[in-house]
Amino acid sequence: LSVCFSQDDFILITNNYNTTKILNNNNKTTNIHNYFNGNNKNENNQINQDYTDLSKAIRIKIRTTTPKNTAFEIFVSFHCKYNGKTIVWPKIIYYEISTVDSSKKIYGNTGYINTTENLELLPISGLTLDSNGNNNLSFFFYFIDQNENAGLFLSEIYASTYVIPGILSLLPALISVICAMVSRQVILSLGAGLWLGGMFNSKYNPLAGLLRVVDTYLVNVLTIRGNAQVILITLLLSGMIGIVTKSGGAQGLAKFFSKVVSSTRRALFATYGLGILIFFGDKSSALITGTSMRPITDRLRTSREKLSFVVDSTSAPIASVFFVSSWIGFEVGLIAESFAKIGLDQDAYLAFLQTIPYRFYPITMIVFVGLVILLRRDFGPMLTAERRARRGDGLTAPDAEIPANFDDASLAPNPDKPMRWYNLAIPILFVIGILIGGLIYDGIVNINAKNEINISDGRDLIELSLNNILSNSSSNKVLLWASLIGTIVAIILGLAQKIFTLNESMDAWMKGLSSVVGAVLIIMFAWAMGDVCVDLGTALYLSEALADKIEPALLPMIVFLLSAFVSFATGSSFGTMGIMFPIVVPLADSISDDYDFLLNNIASILAGSIWGDHCSPVSDTTIISAMATSCDVTDHVRTQFPYAVVVGLVSALLGSLGTGYGLNVWIALIGCQIVVLLILLFFGGTARNYAPRYKKQEFNENENENENGTEIENDLIEIVASDTEDEETDAPALKLFNKIYQKFKKSDSNPKLLD
């Protein structure tokens, strides 16, 4: 049959033809619009309909807003039911898309869709529009009969998209970042960016844009299961920290560890090690490491900015490169999908492992953090923050806005009750233990469920390897279990020791929850900003603007920098990976047949995505790290950003660019570590036992100060500002004070100078 006919129970559409031959015959596939609007009309100017109209059985999903001259895609779904009948669709359906306004042009508008395996959300890619404003589009779907005559009409559907200048898609994220840095008001800055994005997505209507912030973007982020899980995890863990703080566990643990962790360097190395140990998830690492180590580093006068930097730098960078983590499934899945599209027969997990040496940024950042701790050297705003904390001017900046403050007076433990370290250690160990065991349990359960389906379908079974188990587990779900049980354990410990009553424990729990309300709002606004960037096509515009202007040897570095910018603007490493893989992998494959070149570009996507996520003020990992360490989000970003830029530039220039021009990957990787070491040695300063260098005039009683007095002042300056080799505990500080006092006591100094 070569016609579309209707029967009582089903609608059958047939097409018996040679697809390849049809695709090579342009005349058969580009004049469909004219055919149905001229050649096939009767005397009443109506299309001859010897077919069943199926327009209501086809659905078009199109972008609301599209950047000008930027390739985008739409999705078509063919429904199998229509008026109570079953539709049997052709295996190949052709389409032609045109603009209703003939003065506007659309490109990439003809082709075909293969419906052999799927009928839902089939993509039509590579479409571009060259005119700003509203663009009404007409979609013609048809198939070709067995005689290769373009003819049998299925449906005509209309849809529209609003086109904006591509540069505008960058503004919401940029405005948010700049305002956050200048005003230090993160929520207000993100809100301004959301309003701007909402306005662009509402045809420049400012009121509609404002309303879209609350009724669309903020509401949508709460409807996503993963987002709701992260919010609940944050609230539960914060409630648990409120309880253990009230029970004296935090103070007890700090006192207990002060016997072992007696210096800032040891405390930071303990933080560094714990962050690496919790390698299986970025958010779980930041939450557990930050909340556990904060009381200890606070006692040793480590700035909250430094603690937050160490916590953040051992979360996503570790999880992204570790061969077993909750990230593996997503990353390997993207690699496998990309390999399938370019027809490359390679094992995706093996390719993932082969990309690790090329991931210069996360590896170099992990080493850089260790060097910063080992050498006790910092530079830029971080050095200023460390010196402020060491001289006793506060663990945070005076104007800092703490997203989660567990130092509230209402959470102070009862001084008449014992402060035992295990009241914090036991709940945290429960959280870690349940997290590890839960990931294994959940992964096995999910694999067994999938294998039951595979057996019935005759497909290969999934092996119960550690990698497969973690890849098939839900870290968010398991962390919910761990947070809830950890909270219950903390309450039981306090009640059993009669440290607090049940009512007091609930008050502490609620106080812990309320302390992170600001952080939760920031996370929600950051997620919404990511949605705005997707709606406006920010990443699509950036990729389109740069993709065709790249020399092959420069491609890995350009991919790294582009991925870094996209993830910085959107705050999502996963989102950036999902955007960049379909663009970069085919591009790299078309440029070179070298497999190592392809691996280098894949690694550049993964590494660049981590860079932006690591230092973006709209990244949930950045916000959670600041929250867990009670650090101002803006201060965390401001102090960490110079480190990320330095390591990122070294990684891009020596790593990605060097290997692009043929440098051996291992030489490039080792070279990156050497360069960051030299930067720390030559440009880093120390905050050890730091005190300010006072001017001589501040010590002189009058201008006629005798020669002996001036000599004493010089000695005082030399002693106070010196770098001692002693451990940084209270004892060396007392020795230093005594040394100064004895020197003055033996001198002929006047009373004012002695005081």
N, C-alpha and C positions, 0 to 999 in steps of 0.2 A: 504494500500500500504506500502511496505517496501523498496522502491527504490526511488532514486531521479530522477525525470523525468522532461522534459521540454515541455511546451506547448507554444502557440503563445503569450499569454498574461501574464502568470505568471510561476514561478518556485515553485513547492511544494515539501517540504522536510518533510517526516513524520517519526514519531518514536512512536510506540505503545508498551510500555514496563513498567515494574515495576522498578522505579528508585532505590528504596532502595535495592532491591535484586542485581541489577547490581553493586552498589557501594560496596557491601560486597564481590564481586567476583573479587579478584585482578587479576586473570589470564585474565579476560575479558578487563581490563583497562590499563594494563601496557605493553602489547606486541604489541601495535599498530604500533610502528615504524618498528618492525620486520615484522609484517603482510604485510605492504604495500611495504616493501623493499625486501621481499623474497617470501612470501607465495602467493602473489597475482600478480605475474608477468608472462607475456606470454613468448613465445619462443624468442622474440626480446628484452627480459629484460625490458619491459615497463609495467607499472602498468595497469592492466585491468581497463579501465575507462568506467564503465556503469553508470556514474554520470556526472553532469555538474560541471566543474571547477569553484569554487566561490572564488578563491584567491583574485581577484580584488575587491570583494565586502566586504572584511574583512580588517580592518585597525588596526595596532598595534601601541600603544604609549608607548615607553620604554625610560627609563632614558639614557641620553648620558653618564653619569658617575655614577658609583655605588661603594660604599665602600665594601671592601672585607669582606666576611662572615657576612654580614649585610642584614637582611631581607628587601626586597623591593617589590614593586608591579608594574605591568604593566596594561594597560587599552586596552580593545578590543572593537571595534565598528563593528557591523554588519549592513551593509547598506541594505536598503529595495529595492533599484533599481539596476539592473544590465543588461546592454545592452538593456535598454528600457523596461525591464520586472520587475514585482514585485516579490520579494522573500518572501516566507512564511517560516521563519526559525523554526527549532524545538524548543520546549520549553526548552529542556535540551541539551546543546552542551558540549561534553567532549573535553578535551585537553590533550596533552602530549608535554612537552617541553624538548628538548635535546640540548646538545652542539655539534656543527659540529666537533670540535676537541675532540676526545674521551678521551684525556688525561685530559681534564677539566671537572669538575663536577658541576651540578646544582641540588639543592635540593628543595623539595616542588613543583615538576614539573608536577604532575598529579592531575586532579580534573575535575570539571564540572562548567559550567556557566548556570545560570538560566536566560532565556530571556523573561520570562512571562510578566514583567512590563516595561522593558526598553531594548533597543538595543544599546545605545550609552555609551561609556566609562565605560564598565563593568570591574570591577577590578579582577585581578588575584594576590592574596597576598601571602606573606610568601615565596617568592623565594629568594634563596641565592646562591652566586657564590664563589668558593674557590680559584680561580686563578687570579692573577693580569694580566693586559694587556687587549687586545681586546678579547671579547668573542662573537663569532657568535652563534646565537641560531636558532633552527629550531622548528617551531610551527606546530603541527598536530591537526586539529580540525575534529571531527567525531561525529556521533551519532550511537546508537545501535538499531538494528531492533527489531521487536516484538518477535522474538525468542531468544532474549538476546545474539545474536552473535555480538561480536565486529567486525564491518565491514564497514559500509557505510561511505565512505571517503568524507569529504567535501572540505578540502583545506590543503595545506602545504605552510607556509609563513616563510620567514627568516627575522631576525632583529639582531642587535648587540648592545652591551653596553661595555664601557671601565671601567675596574675595577681598583681601586687604593687602597693602604693601608688605612684603616679607619682613622688612626691618621692624615693623610694629610688633611682630611675634616675639621679639627679644626684649621689648621694653618692660613687661610686667615683672619678670625675674630680675632684670638689672635694677629697676627702680626699688624693688624690695631689698636687694643686697646693699645698694648704696644708702638707702634711708636707714637701714638697720645699723650700718657702720657709723653713720653720722649722728643719728638721734638716740641710738642704744635702746630704742623701743621696737623690739622684734615683732610683737603681735600687731602693733600699729603699722609697721612697715610692710609686713606681709599682707595686711588688710588693704593697704593702698595698692599693692601690686595685684591683688585679687580683684579689686574694683576696676582697675585699669583693664585687666584681662576680660572681665565680665562685660565691660563697655565695648571693647573691640569685638567680642563675641555676640553682642546685641546690636550690631549695626550702628555703633558709636552713640548709643542712647545711654547717657550717664545714670539716669534713674533706674533703668532696666538692669544696667551693669551692677549697681549697688544691690538690687534685690536678688540678682543671680548669686551673689556671694553667699547669702544665707539659705535661699530656697533651693539652690542647685549644688554648688561646690561643697559647702560645709556639710550639707545633708548627705551628699553622695559618698563622702569619705567614711561616714558612719555606717553606710549600708554594705561596705566591703568587709567580708568576714575577717580577713587578715588584719585590717586596721582596727576593728573592734577588739580582736584578740590582743594586739599590742597595747591598747588603752587599758584593758582589764589587767594585763600583766603588770603594767606600770603602777596602777592603783593598788593591786594586791601586794606587790613587793614594797611599795612605799608604806602601806599600812603595816606590814611586817616590821619594817625598819623603825616605824614609830613605836611599836610595842617593845622591840629589843632595846631601843634607846631609853624608854621609860623604865625598863627593868634593870638598867645599868649595865647591860651587856656590852654596849659599844665602849663605854668608859673602862670596863673591866678588861676587855680585849686589848685596848690601847695600853693599859698598864701592864698586862701580861707580856705583850710583845715588846714593850720598852726594855725588857731585860735581854731580849735577843736581838731585836731590831733597834739598835741604839743609835743609829745615824740615819740621816736623810737618804744617803746612797743605798743603804740596806733596805730601807722602807720602799724606795722606788724600784729596786731590783725585785723585791717581793711582789710589788704590784705588776711589774713587767712579767715576772714568771707566772703569776696567777692568770694574767690576761692571755698568755700563750697556752697555758694549760686548758683553758676553756676555749678550745679552738673550734668547737662545732657550731657556734652561732655568734654573730656580731652583737646583736642586742642583748642576749643572755650574758655574754662576756662583759659588756659595758656595765650592765646593771649589777651583776654579782661582784665584779672586781671593784667598781667604784664605791659601792655601799660598804664593802668589807674593809677596804684599806683607808677610807677617809679618816676615821678616828685616829688611826696610827700616824698618818702623815700630818694631820692637824697638830698633834702633840709635838712633832719634830719640826714645826714651822715650815712646812712645805706649802708653797702657794697652791691654791685650788686650781689655778690655771695649769700649773705643771702636772698636777695629778690628773686633771682631765685630759691633758695631752697624752700622757702615757696610757691611760685607759682607752682613749679613742684610737690610738695608734696600734693597739694590740687587739682590736675587735675586728673590724672589716678587713684590714690588710692580712690578718692571720687566717680568718675564715675563707678568704678568697683564694689563697694559694695552697692551703692545706689539702692533702690528697683525700682526706675524709672529713666532710663537713656538711652542714645543711645547705650550703651553696652549690654543692657538686651537681645535684640533679638539674638545677636550672641552667648552669653553665654548660654542662655536657649536653643537655637537651638542645640548646641553641647551636652548639657546634654540630651535632648530628643533623639537625634540620638544615643548616647551611650546607653541609657536605652533600646532603641528598639533592639540594637544589642545583648544585654545580656538577652533580654526577660523579663525585669523588668517593671511591670505595675505601674508606679508612675508618678504623675504630675511633669513635668519638672520645671515649675515656682515655685511650692512649694518646690521642691528640691533645687532650686537656693536660696530661702529665708532661707532654713535650713542650707545651707553651710556658711552663713554670719558669725555666731559665730566662725567658724573654720578658717576664713581668718585672721589669726593673724597678718600678716605683714601689709597689708594696714590699718587695724584698729589701730594697735600700732603706725604706722608711723604718722597717722593723730593726735593721742593723743600726740605723741612725739613732733611734730611741735608746738602744743599749749603749751606744757611744756617749750620748748626752749624759746618761746616768753614771757611766764609768768614769768619764773625765770630769764630771761636775762642771761642765761648761755650757753656757747658753748665750744667745745673742738676741738683739731686738727687744720687742715688748716682753718676751718671756724672761729675759735677764732682769728687766726692771721689776717685774712681778715677783721674781725670786728674791731680789734684794729687799723689796718692800716687806715681804713676809719674814725674812731673816732678821731684819732690824726691829721687828715687833710692831710694824705699822698696819698689820692686818693680813689675814690669809686671803682676803679678796680686796678689790679696789673699794675706796670709800663710797663711791656711787654705784656699786654693783647691785643688780637686781637678781636675787637668787631664785631660780625656778623651783627649787625644792629645798627648803630650809628645815633641817632636822635639829637645829640648835634652839628651837623655840623653848621659852622658859616653862611652858606647860608640859613639855616632854622631859624635863629634867628629872632624874631619878631621885627617889627619897634618900636623903643623906643618912638616914638611920638604918637603911637596908644595905646588905652586902652587895657589892658590884662584882659579879662573877663573869669571867670571860666567856664561859661556855654558854651563857644565855644568848650570846650572839653567834658563837661558833657552831652550836648544834643546829639551830634553824638554817644557817647557811649551808652546812654540810648536808642537811636533808634536801635542800633545794638542789644542790649539785648532784647528789646521789640519785634523786628521783629524775632529774633531768637526763643523766646518762642512761639509767635503766629504762626510763620512759621512752627515750629515743629508740633504743634497741627493741623494746616491746612493740611500740607503735609501728616501727618499720617492718618487723616480722609479720604482724597482723595484716598490714596493707599488702605485703608481698604475697601472703597466702591467699588473700582475697582475689588479687589479680591473677594468681596462678590457677585458681578455680575457673576463671573465665578463659584463660589460655588453654586449659585442658579441654574445655567444651568446644573451643574454636580450633583445636588442633595446632596451636602455636607453641613456640618454645617457652619453657618455664624460666622464670627469673631466679637466678642463683641467690642463695642466702649468704652473700658476702657482706663484709662490714660496710663497704662502699654502697652497695645496693640497699642495705638496711637503712643507713642514714639518709640516703637520697629519697627513700620512700616514706620517711617519717615526717611528722609535722612538728617542727621545733616550737612553734607558737602554742600549739595545743598542749604539748608536754610541759612547756614552761608555765602554762596556766595551772596544770596539776601541781607542779612543784611549788609555785607561789602560794597556792591555797593551803597545801599541807605544811609548808614552812610557817605560814601565819598561825595555823592551829597549834603547831609544836611550840612556837614562841609564847602563845597564850597559856598553854598547859604548863610550861616551865615556870612562868611568873606566878601562876596560881598555886602550883605545888610548893613553891618556896615562900608563899605568902608575901611576895614583894608588892603585889597590887591586888585589888579586888577585880571582879569580873567587870563591874561598871567602869573602873579606871582603865582596864585593858581596852574596852570598847572606845573610851574617850581618846586613848592614845592611838588606837587604830584609825579613828576618824580624823585625828589631827594629822597623822601620817598621810592619809588620803588628801586632805585639804592642802597639804604642803606642795603637792605636785599638780594642782589644778592649772596653774599657769603653764607648766611644762606640757600638759596634755593639750591645752589650747594651741600652744606653739606647734606641736606635732600635727594637729588637725589642720591648722592654717598652712603648714608646709606641704602636707599631702594635697590640699586643695590647690596650692600653687603648681604642683606637678600636673594636676588635671588641666589647669588653665594652659600650661605649656603644650600639653597634648592637643587640646582643642584648637589652639592657635597654630599648631604645626611648627613650633620653635625648632625642634630637632630636624624636621624635614627641610626647613629653609636653610639651616646651617649646612647640612649635608649637601644639598643641591648647590649651594653657593661655592663650595670648595671642591666637590668631587671631581670635576673635569679640569681642574687647574693644578694638578699635582704631578711632579716628576716621580717616576717609580721609586727611586731611592729615598725620596722624601716621604713616601706614603706612610710608613710606620710611625714616624714622628707626627705627621699631620693627623693621623687617626688618633694617636694618643692625646694630642692637644684638643682636637675636636670633641672626643669623648669626655675629656676632662671638663671642657666648658659646658657641654650639655648636662653632665651630671651635677656640675656646680650650680647651674641655673635651675635645674629641676629637683635637685636633692635626692635623686633616685639612681643608684647604681644599676639595679635590675632593669629599671625603665630605660636607661641609656643603653644597656647591653641589647635589650629587645629591639631598640630602634636602630642601632648601628650594625648589628650582625647582617641583616638582609641587604644593607647597602655596601658594606666594606668587603665582605667575603667574595661576592661575585666580582666586585671591582678588582680586588687583588688577584683573583683567579684569571681575570681577563688580561691583566697586565703582565703576569709572569706565570710560567709553569713550575717554578721552583717551590717545592713543598715547604721548605724552611721560610721562604718569603711569606707564604700564606700563614704559617704558624706565628711569625713575627707580628703580622697585622691582627690576628686574632688576639694575641697577648696584649697588643696595644689597646684594643677595645676594653679588655678586662682590666688592665692597669689604669687606663685613663678614667674609666668609670669609678674606680676606687678613689682616685685623686679628688674628684669633685665631691663624692660622697663623704670623703674624709674631712673636708674643710668647708663645706657649704653651710651657711647659716640656716638653710631650709631643709637640711638632711635630718631624717629622724635619728640616725645613729649619732650625729653631732649633738643633737638636742638631748638625747637620752644620756650620753656621756656627761654633758654638763649637769643634767639633773641628778644623776647618780653621785656626782662628786660635789653637789651644791655649789656650782660655779656659774657665774653669769654667762649666758649663752654668747653674748657679744664679745665678752672678754676672752672666752674660750676660743672663738673664731679668730679674734684679733691677734692673740699670742701664738696660735698654732699655724696661722696662715703663712707667715714668713718661712717657717720650717717646711711646710708643704710645698711652697714655691721653690725653695732651694733644692729640695730633694727631687721635685718634679722636673725642674730644668736640667739637673744633672742626668736624671733618668732619660729625658727626652733627647738631649744632645749627645751624650756619650753612649747611652743604651740604644734607644730606638733609631736615632740618626746614624750612629756608628755602625750598627748591624745592617742598616739599610744600605750602607756603602761597602759592606763586606767584612766588617770587623767581626772576629770570632765572638760568639755570644758569651762564652765564659770569661774571656778577657774583658769584654765590655762590662759584665756583671761585677767582676772583681774591681775593675777600674772605678765604677760608681761608688763602691765602698771606700776606696782610697781617697777619692775626691772629697766626699762628705767628711771623712776624718780630717783631712787637711783644712777644710773650711772651719771646722770646730776649733782646731788648734790655732789657726791664725786669726780668726775673727771672733771666736767665743771668749766670753768673760766669765769670771767665777763669782758666785754669791756666798762662798764659804765664810762663815763668821764675819759677814760684811757689816760694816758700820760706815756712815757717811764721813767723808773727809771735811772736817770743819775748817773754816778759814781762820787764819791767825787772829784777825781782828776780833773774832768772837771770844777769844780768851784774854785779850789785853785789857787791863783795867784803864790804862791811859797810854798815850803815845810814848811816854818816857819809860816803858817797860825795860828792865835791865837785861843784860845779855844772857844771864842765867835763866831768866824767865822764858826768853825766846828759845833757848836750847831745850827747855822742858816741853814747850809746845811742840817742837819738832819731834821729840821722842814720843809724845802722846799721839800725834798724827800717825807716826810710823807703826806704833803698837796697835792702835785701834783698826787701822786699815790693812794690817798684814793678813796674809793667808797662812794660817797654821795648818799643820799636818794632823792635829788632834781630831778625834771623832767629834761630830757636831752634836754634843749633848749639853746639858746644863753645866756639867763639871768644868769643861774648858772655858766656858763663859765666866764662871766664878774665878777661875785661875787668872784669866785675862784681867778681870776687874781688880783682883788683889795685886797683880803685877803693877798696874797703873797706880793704885793707891799707895803701895809701898814706895814707889819712885817719887811721888809727890810728898810723902811724909818725910822723906830724908832730905828734901830740898828746902830752900828758903822761900817757898811760894807764899803769896799772900792768901788769906782765908777764902777770898772769893774764887780764886783759881783752884784751890784745893776742893771746895764744894763742887 
